Structure formats: C-alpha cells, structure tokens
Amino acid sequence: MDKKLAKDIRRFSLITNTAFSIITTIFMGVGLGMLLDYLFEKEYWTPICSVFFTFVAIYNFIKVILTITKMDEKKKINNEKKD
C-alpha cells in the first residue's frame, strides 16, 4: 500500500471515528445524568451531565479536526520539498 493511500485511509478513519465518539460521549452523559437523578431523586442531573458531556464531545471534535489539519499541512510541506 502506498503512503498516499495509507494517509487517506487514516484521515477517513479519524473522521468516521469522530462521529461515533460524539454520539457515544453524549449518550454517556445522558445515561450518567439519569442514573444520578435516580440515585439522588433529583431532576437536575440529566441536563447538567448532558450539557457537560456535549462540551466534552465538541472539544474532542475540535481536537480531531486540528489533527487532520496538521496532517494536511505536513503533506503540503512534504510536497513542496519534493518539487
């Protein structure tokens, strides 16, 4: 497998993994909030955990996008050196 194809597959896998990661993170927050609501017999834990875990998911999404951007910048630099 050539290097270009391997990098493209890696980029694609990062993007697809990010989608599942966002959904899983938010569902974990909702689940934790519902569990805490049940255990402590309060009604405010689900929204708090949902919002917090949504911010965590957004942070992870931005981190992955920055990683992909750095990969693209390295690719451009390497292409310029070859020319």
Buried (B, 14 or more C-beta within 10 A) or exposed (E): EEEEEEBEEEBEEBEEEBEEBBEEBBEBBBBBBBEBBEEEEEEEBBEBBBEEBBEBBEEBBEEBEEEBEEBEEEBEEEEEEEE
